[in-house]
């Protein structure tokens, strides 16, 4: 495949159903599901009970399962997505036009049980989360909307695909830092040295980077890494290739 035929997200949007089937479905590749879904859930479960505040902002490639873990911990929730199709997907979930994902059902079983989980999900919907587009071309990616600094920021996988260069990655971390209050928590999950990513038959650009670049970008943005866990990939997939999945628990220490 030539550079001219390489897709670039979010300019070239994913088919949301194909994205779920490619990366986040236990029915397609359980080993991949274990790493890209169950691993982040386990990491977030470790911190969700002791992470509270007024506002939570989520900017991810996934659906809303990670937010469901924090339903009772925050009063105001912002959901940022990089494409219109992702935004529509979230809005369908809010309007109950989209059935619960397998992952959401797994979260229910892990956390609260199915009946209590339904109440948690309804509580999340009643909080009427703001769903906004992250515009990669703007200094303030949510402009014209000005978001209050969050008490917690979640980001799963999306920076790997919207960052075309290391400079872009640093810039996106700085933008996230500007949306987070001093002394507040940042949870980041991504892929190290990822060299291949496909949705359906389409090959997309992905930025390969290592753990040193993650730590450097966070520190320059005034964010201190409390812990960084890396899990070596055991996946043998034609859809995606990477060396490690990582999870960062960090705190913003300065503007």
C-alpha positions as YAML, in Angstrom:
chain: A
units: angstrom
residues:
- id: 1
  name: UNK
  ca: [0.00, 0.00, 0.00]
- id: 2
  name: UNK
  ca: [1.37, 3.40, -1.00]
- id: 3
  name: UNK
  ca: [1.43, 6.51, 1.17]
- id: 4
  name: UNK
  ca: [-1.28, 8.06, -1.02]
- id: 5
  name: UNK
  ca: [-3.73, 5.25, -0.16]
- id: 6
  name: UNK
  ca: [-2.97, 5.29, 3.58]
- id: 7
  name: UNK
  ca: [-6.00, 6.53, 5.54]
- id: 8
  name: UNK
  ca: [-5.66, 9.26, 8.15]
- id: 9
  name: UNK
  ca: [-8.00, 9.53, 11.14]
- id: 10
  name: UNK
  ca: [-10.02, 11.66, 11.76]
- id: 11
  name: UNK
  ca: [-9.94, 13.03, 8.21]
- id: 12
  name: UNK
  ca: [-10.89, 9.56, 6.99]
- id: 13
  name: UNK
  ca: [-13.42, 8.31, 9.51]
- id: 14
  name: UNK
  ca: [-13.77, 4.76, 10.77]
- id: 15
  name: UNK
  ca: [-16.91, 2.78, 10.20]
- id: 16
  name: UNK
  ca: [-17.90, 2.48, 13.87]
- id: 17
  name: UNK
  ca: [-19.25, -1.05, 13.53]
- id: 18
  name: UNK
  ca: [-16.11, -2.22, 11.76]
- id: 19
  name: UNK
  ca: [-13.96, -0.49, 14.37]
- id: 20
  name: UNK
  ca: [-15.71, -2.38, 17.16]
- id: 21
  name: UNK
  ca: [-15.37, -5.64, 15.24]
- id: 22
  name: UNK
  ca: [-11.70, -5.03, 14.47]
- id: 23
  name: UNK
  ca: [-10.43, -3.98, 17.92]
- id: 24
  name: UNK
  ca: [-13.06, -4.36, 20.61]
- id: 25
  name: UNK
  ca: [-15.00, -7.57, 19.96]
- id: 26
  name: UNK
  ca: [-14.43, -10.82, 21.88]
- id: 27
  name: UNK
  ca: [-16.18, -12.66, 19.05]
- id: 28
  name: UNK
  ca: [-13.54, -11.72, 16.48]
- id: 29
  name: UNK
  ca: [-10.23, -12.02, 18.37]
- id: 30
  name: UNK
  ca: [-10.38, -12.73, 22.08]
- id: 31
  name: UNK
  ca: [-6.64, -12.27, 22.59]
- id: 32
  name: UNK
  ca: [-6.92, -8.76, 21.15]
- id: 33
  name: UNK
  ca: [-10.00, -8.11, 23.27]
- id: 34
  name: UNK
  ca: [-8.10, -9.25, 26.35]
- id: 35
  name: UNK
  ca: [-5.38, -6.66, 25.73]
- id: 36
  name: UNK
  ca: [-7.33, -3.70, 24.34]
- id: 37
  name: UNK
  ca: [-10.45, -3.93, 26.51]
- id: 38
  name: UNK
  ca: [-10.02, -6.11, 29.57]
- id: 39
  name: UNK
  ca: [-6.56, -4.78, 30.39]
- id: 40
  name: UNK
  ca: [-7.71, -1.10, 30.51]
- id: 41
  name: UNK
  ca: [-10.78, -2.11, 32.53]
- id: 42
  name: UNK
  ca: [-8.61, -3.85, 35.13]
- id: 43
  name: UNK
  ca: [-6.33, -0.81, 35.38]
- id: 44
  name: UNK
  ca: [-9.23, 1.61, 35.70]
- id: 45
  name: UNK
  ca: [-10.91, -0.56, 38.33]
- id: 46
  name: UNK
  ca: [-7.81, -0.12, 40.51]
- id: 47
  name: UNK
  ca: [-8.26, 3.66, 40.57]
- id: 48
  name: UNK
  ca: [-11.98, 4.31, 40.01]
- id: 49
  name: UNK
  ca: [-13.07, 3.95, 43.64]
- id: 50
  name: UNK
  ca: [-10.57, 6.54, 44.86]
- id: 51
  name: UNK
  ca: [-10.94, 9.02, 42.01]
- id: 52
  name: UNK
  ca: [-13.71, 11.52, 42.62]
- id: 53
  name: UNK
  ca: [-14.53, 15.14, 41.97]
- id: 54
  name: UNK
  ca: [-16.99, 17.41, 40.19]
- id: 55
  name: UNK
  ca: [-16.04, 16.91, 36.54]
- id: 56
  name: UNK
  ca: [-14.72, 14.10, 34.34]
- id: 57
  name: UNK
  ca: [-13.60, 14.44, 30.72]
- id: 58
  name: UNK
  ca: [-13.13, 11.45, 28.44]
- id: 59
  name: UNK
  ca: [-11.34, 11.59, 25.08]
- id: 60
  name: UNK
  ca: [-11.05, 8.07, 23.68]
- id: 61
  name: UNK
  ca: [-11.34, 5.88, 20.62]
- id: 62
  name: UNK
  ca: [-13.57, 3.38, 22.44]
- id: 63
  name: UNK
  ca: [-17.25, 3.57, 23.29]
- id: 64
  name: UNK
  ca: [-18.41, 4.68, 26.77]
- id: 65
  name: UNK
  ca: [-17.57, 1.61, 28.85]
- id: 66
  name: UNK
  ca: [-14.70, 3.37, 30.67]
- id: 67
  name: UNK
  ca: [-17.00, 6.22, 31.73]
- id: 68
  name: UNK
  ca: [-19.46, 3.76, 33.24]
- id: 69
  name: UNK
  ca: [-16.81, 2.83, 35.81]
- id: 70
  name: UNK
  ca: [-16.90, 6.42, 37.15]
- id: 71
  name: UNK
  ca: [-20.66, 7.09, 36.98]
- id: 72
  name: UNK
  ca: [-21.16, 7.77, 40.69]
- id: 73
  name: UNK
  ca: [-17.87, 9.62, 41.18]
- id: 74
  name: UNK
  ca: [-18.51, 12.78, 39.12]
- id: 75
  name: UNK
  ca: [-21.43, 15.17, 38.68]
- id: 76
  name: UNK
  ca: [-20.44, 16.64, 35.31]
- id: 77
  name: UNK
  ca: [-19.16, 14.53, 32.43]
- id: 78
  name: UNK
  ca: [-17.71, 15.65, 29.11]
- id: 79
  name: UNK
  ca: [-17.25, 13.21, 26.23]
- id: 80
  name: UNK
  ca: [-14.88, 14.33, 23.48]
- id: 81
  name: UNK
  ca: [-14.57, 12.49, 20.19]
- id: 82
  name: UNK
  ca: [-12.42, 13.18, 17.13]
- id: 83
  name: UNK
  ca: [-15.00, 12.53, 14.40]
- id: 84
  name: UNK
  ca: [-18.65, 13.25, 13.70]
- id: 85
  name: UNK
  ca: [-19.42, 9.54, 13.35]
- id: 86
  name: UNK
  ca: [-18.00, 8.85, 16.83]
- id: 87
  name: UNK
  ca: [-20.11, 11.67, 18.25]
- id: 88
  name: UNK
  ca: [-23.24, 10.28, 16.59]
- id: 89
  name: UNK
  ca: [-22.43, 6.86, 18.03]
- id: 90
  name: UNK
  ca: [-22.26, 8.28, 21.57]
- id: 91
  name: UNK
  ca: [-25.49, 10.25, 21.05]
- id: 92
  name: UNK
  ca: [-27.27, 7.09, 19.91]
- id: 93
  name: UNK
  ca: [-26.18, 5.44, 23.14]
- id: 94
  name: UNK
  ca: [-27.51, 8.40, 25.16]
- id: 95
  name: UNK
  ca: [-30.87, 8.21, 23.36]
- id: 96
  name: UNK
  ca: [-31.03, 4.43, 23.88]
- id: 97
  name: UNK
  ca: [-30.92, 3.92, 20.11]
- id: 98
  name: UNK
  ca: [-27.88, 1.69, 20.50]
- id: 99
  name: UNK
  ca: [-27.84, -1.57, 22.42]
- id: 100
  name: UNK
  ca: [-25.37, -2.06, 25.25]
- id: 101
  name: UNK
  ca: [-22.03, -3.38, 24.04]
- id: 102
  name: UNK
  ca: [-20.59, -6.68, 25.21]
- id: 103
  name: UNK
  ca: [-17.94, -4.66, 27.05]
- id: 104
  name: UNK
  ca: [-20.58, -2.68, 28.94]
- id: 105
  name: UNK
  ca: [-22.20, -5.92, 30.01]
- id: 106
  name: UNK
  ca: [-18.82, -7.22, 31.20]
- id: 107
  name: UNK
  ca: [-18.27, -4.00, 33.16]
- id: 108
  name: UNK
  ca: [-21.70, -4.55, 34.72]
- id: 109
  name: UNK
  ca: [-20.80, -8.06, 35.83]
- id: 110
  name: UNK
  ca: [-17.41, -6.99, 37.17]
- id: 111
  name: UNK
  ca: [-18.51, -3.92, 39.04]
- id: 112
  name: UNK
  ca: [-22.07, -3.93, 40.30]
- id: 113
  name: UNK
  ca: [-24.14, -6.72, 38.83]
- id: 114
  name: UNK
  ca: [-26.58, -6.31, 35.96]
- id: 115
  name: UNK
  ca: [-29.56, -4.80, 37.81]
- id: 116
  name: UNK
  ca: [-27.52, -2.19, 39.71]
- id: 117
  name: UNK
  ca: [-25.54, -1.48, 36.55]
- id: 118
  name: UNK
  ca: [-28.72, -0.52, 34.68]
- id: 119
  name: UNK
  ca: [-29.37, 2.08, 37.36]
- id: 120
  name: UNK
  ca: [-25.80, 3.37, 37.03]
- id: 121
  name: UNK
  ca: [-26.14, 3.69, 33.26]
- id: 122
  name: UNK
  ca: [-29.45, 5.52, 33.60]
- id: 123
  name: UNK
  ca: [-27.83, 7.81, 36.16]
- id: 124
  name: UNK
  ca: [-25.05, 8.53, 33.67]
- id: 125
  name: UNK
  ca: [-27.58, 9.39, 30.95]
- id: 126
  name: UNK
  ca: [-29.51, 11.66, 33.33]
- id: 127
  name: UNK
  ca: [-26.33, 13.63, 33.97]
- id: 128
  name: UNK
  ca: [-26.65, 14.64, 30.32]
- id: 129
  name: UNK
  ca: [-22.95, 14.48, 29.39]
- id: 130
  name: UNK
  ca: [-21.69, 17.15, 27.01]
- id: 131
  name: UNK
  ca: [-20.62, 15.47, 23.77]
- id: 132
  name: UNK
  ca: [-18.17, 17.66, 21.87]
- id: 133
  name: UNK
  ca: [-15.88, 17.31, 18.90]
- id: 134
  name: UNK
  ca: [-12.11, 17.44, 19.37]
- id: 135
  name: UNK
  ca: [-10.85, 19.50, 16.43]
- id: 136
  name: UNK
  ca: [-7.23, 18.56, 15.82]
- id: 137
  name: UNK
  ca: [-6.60, 21.78, 13.87]
- id: 138
  name: UNK
  ca: [-7.45, 24.15, 16.72]
- id: 139
  name: UNK
  ca: [-5.32, 25.33, 19.62]
- id: 140
  name: UNK
  ca: [-8.41, 24.91, 21.79]
- id: 141
  name: UNK
  ca: [-9.77, 21.67, 20.31]
- id: 142
  name: UNK
  ca: [-13.32, 22.20, 21.66]
- id: 143
  name: UNK
  ca: [-13.63, 25.82, 20.47]
- id: 144
  name: UNK
  ca: [-16.02, 27.65, 20.62]
- id: 145
  name: UNK
  ca: [-16.87, 25.73, 23.82]
- id: 146
  name: UNK
  ca: [-14.75, 26.48, 26.89]
- id: 147
  name: UNK
  ca: [-14.71, 23.54, 29.27]
- id: 148
  name: UNK
  ca: [-14.13, 23.91, 32.97]
- id: 149
  name: UNK
  ca: [-10.86, 22.30, 34.08]
- id: 150
  name: UNK
  ca: [-11.59, 18.65, 34.83]
- id: 151
  name: UNK
  ca: [-10.90, 16.80, 38.07]
- id: 152
  name: UNK
  ca: [-10.10, 13.70, 36.03]
- id: 153
  name: UNK
  ca: [-9.24, 13.11, 32.37]
- id: 154
  name: UNK
  ca: [-9.39, 9.72, 30.61]
- id: 155
  name: UNK
  ca: [-7.85, 8.99, 27.22]
- id: 156
  name: UNK
  ca: [-7.77, 5.55, 25.60]
- id: 157
  name: UNK
  ca: [-5.94, 4.89, 22.31]
- id: 158
  name: UNK
  ca: [-7.07, 7.96, 20.38]
- id: 159
  name: UNK
  ca: [-3.76, 9.88, 20.56]
- id: 160
  name: UNK
  ca: [-2.03, 7.06, 18.68]
- id: 161
  name: UNK
  ca: [-4.15, 7.79, 15.62]
- id: 162
  name: UNK
  ca: [-4.75, 11.54, 15.61]
- id: 163
  name: UNK
  ca: [-1.05, 12.32, 16.22]
- id: 164
  name: UNK
  ca: [0.77, 12.25, 12.89]
- id: 165
  name: UNK
  ca: [4.21, 13.17, 14.30]
- id: 166
  name: UNK
  ca: [5.94, 13.16, 17.71]
- id: 167
  name: UNK
  ca: [5.37, 16.94, 17.76]
- id: 168
  name: UNK
  ca: [1.64, 16.34, 17.33]
- id: 169
  name: UNK
  ca: [1.68, 13.89, 20.23]
- id: 170
  name: UNK
  ca: [3.37, 16.47, 22.48]
- id: 171
  name: UNK
  ca: [0.89, 19.13, 21.31]
- id: 172
  name: UNK
  ca: [-2.11, 16.90, 22.06]
- id: 173
  name: UNK
  ca: [-0.80, 16.14, 25.55]
- id: 174
  name: UNK
  ca: [-0.42, 19.90, 26.14]
- id: 175
  name: UNK
  ca: [-4.02, 20.44, 25.04]
- id: 176
  name: UNK
  ca: [-5.21, 17.76, 27.44]
- id: 177
  name: UNK
  ca: [-3.16, 19.32, 30.25]
- id: 178
  name: UNK
  ca: [-4.86, 22.67, 29.63]
- id: 179
  name: UNK
  ca: [-8.21, 20.96, 30.33]
- id: 180
  name: UNK
  ca: [-7.07, 19.46, 33.63]
- id: 181
  name: UNK
  ca: [-6.83, 21.17, 37.00]
- id: 182
  name: UNK
  ca: [-3.62, 21.22, 39.04]
- id: 183
  name: UNK
  ca: [-3.55, 18.31, 41.47]
- id: 184
  name: UNK
  ca: [-6.00, 16.34, 39.32]
- id: 185
  name: UNK
  ca: [-5.65, 12.89, 37.76]
- id: 186
  name: UNK
  ca: [-4.94, 11.82, 34.20]
- id: 187
  name: UNK
  ca: [-5.30, 8.23, 33.00]
- id: 188
  name: UNK
  ca: [-3.77, 7.44, 29.61]
- id: 189
  name: UNK
  ca: [-3.82, 4.14, 27.72]
- id: 190
  name: UNK
  ca: [-2.15, 3.51, 24.36]
- id: 191
  name: UNK
  ca: [0.04, 1.29, 22.21]
- id: 192
  name: UNK
  ca: [3.83, 1.38, 22.10]
- id: 193
  name: UNK
  ca: [5.66, 0.92, 18.81]
- id: 194
  name: UNK
  ca: [2.46, 0.29, 16.90]
- id: 195
  name: UNK
  ca: [3.22, -0.18, 13.21]
- id: 196
  name: UNK
  ca: [-0.03, -1.47, 11.72]
- id: 197
  name: UNK
  ca: [-3.71, -0.65, 12.16]
- id: 198
  name: UNK
  ca: [-6.58, -1.60, 9.89]
- id: 199
  name: UNK
  ca: [-10.34, -1.20, 10.01]
- id: 200
  name: UNK
  ca: [-11.99, -3.58, 7.62]
- id: 201
  name: UNK
  ca: [-9.76, -3.55, 4.55]
- id: 202
  name: UNK
  ca: [-8.48, -0.01, 5.12]
- id: 203
  name: UNK
  ca: [-4.98, 0.64, 6.46]
- id: 204
  name: UNK
  ca: [-4.71, 3.73, 8.70]
- id: 205
  name: UNK
  ca: [-1.79, 5.85, 9.77]
- id: 206
  name: UNK
  ca: [-0.63, 5.20, 13.33]
- id: 207
  name: UNK
  ca: [2.20, 6.89, 15.21]
- id: 208
  name: UNK
  ca: [4.88, 4.53, 16.56]
- id: 209
  name: UNK
  ca: [6.43, 5.80, 19.81]
- id: 210
  name: UNK
  ca: [8.05, 4.45, 22.97]
- id: 211
  name: UNK
  ca: [7.54, 4.90, 26.72]
- id: 212
  name: UNK
  ca: [10.27, 7.54, 26.93]
- id: 213
  name: UNK
  ca: [8.30, 9.81, 24.61]
- id: 214
  name: UNK
  ca: [5.19, 9.37, 26.74]
- id: 215
  name: UNK
  ca: [7.02, 10.33, 29.93]
- id: 216
  name: UNK
  ca: [8.74, 13.28, 28.24]
- id: 217
  name: UNK
  ca: [5.52, 14.65, 26.75]
- id: 218
  name: UNK
  ca: [3.69, 14.39, 30.07]
- id: 219
  name: UNK
  ca: [6.49, 16.00, 32.09]
- id: 220
  name: UNK
  ca: [6.78, 18.91, 29.65]
- id: 221
  name: UNK
  ca: [3.02, 19.43, 30.03]
- id: 222
  name: UNK
  ca: [3.29, 19.63, 33.83]
- id: 223
  name: UNK
  ca: [1.99, 16.10, 34.40]
- id: 224
  name: UNK
  ca: [3.88, 13.70, 36.69]
- id: 225
  name: UNK
  ca: [3.71, 9.95, 36.09]
- id: 226
  name: UNK
  ca: [2.75, 8.19, 39.32]
- id: 227
  name: UNK
  ca: [2.92, 4.79, 37.65]
- id: 228
  name: UNK
  ca: [3.28, 3.41, 34.14]
- id: 229
  name: UNK
  ca: [2.49, -0.23, 33.50]
- id: 230
  name: UNK
  ca: [3.38, -1.93, 30.23]
- id: 231
  name: UNK
  ca: [2.04, -5.28, 29.05]
- id: 232
  name: UNK
  ca: [3.92, -7.03, 26.26]
- id: 233
  name: UNK
  ca: [1.61, -7.91, 23.41]
- id: 234
  name: UNK
  ca: [0.94, -11.57, 22.73]
- id: 235
  name: UNK
  ca: [-1.54, -10.85, 19.94]
- id: 236
  name: UNK
  ca: [-0.99, -12.34, 16.50]
- id: 237
  name: UNK
  ca: [-3.33, -10.27, 14.37]
- id: 238
  name: UNK
  ca: [-3.32, -8.96, 10.82]
- id: 239
  name: UNK
  ca: [-5.41, -5.99, 11.96]
- id: 240
  name: UNK
  ca: [-3.02, -4.36, 14.41]
- id: 241
  name: UNK
  ca: [0.62, -4.82, 15.41]
- id: 242
  name: UNK
  ca: [2.29, -3.28, 18.47]
- id: 243
  name: UNK
  ca: [4.92, -4.22, 21.05]
- id: 244
  name: UNK
  ca: [3.21, -3.16, 24.29]
- id: 245
  name: UNK
  ca: [-0.03, -1.75, 25.62]
- id: 246
  name: UNK
  ca: [0.53, 0.76, 28.42]
- id: 247
  name: UNK
  ca: [-1.49, 2.43, 31.16]
- id: 248
  name: UNK
  ca: [-0.39, 5.64, 32.87]
- id: 249
  name: UNK
  ca: [-1.71, 6.95, 36.18]
- id: 250
  name: UNK
  ca: [-0.57, 10.57, 36.44]
- id: 251
  name: UNK
  ca: [-1.25, 13.85, 38.20]
- id: 252
  name: UNK
  ca: [-0.96, 17.43, 36.96]
- id: 253
  name: UNK
  ca: [1.48, 19.32, 39.17]
- id: 254
  name: UNK
  ca: [1.85, 22.68, 37.41]
- id: 255
  name: UNK
  ca: [0.38, 24.93, 34.74]
...
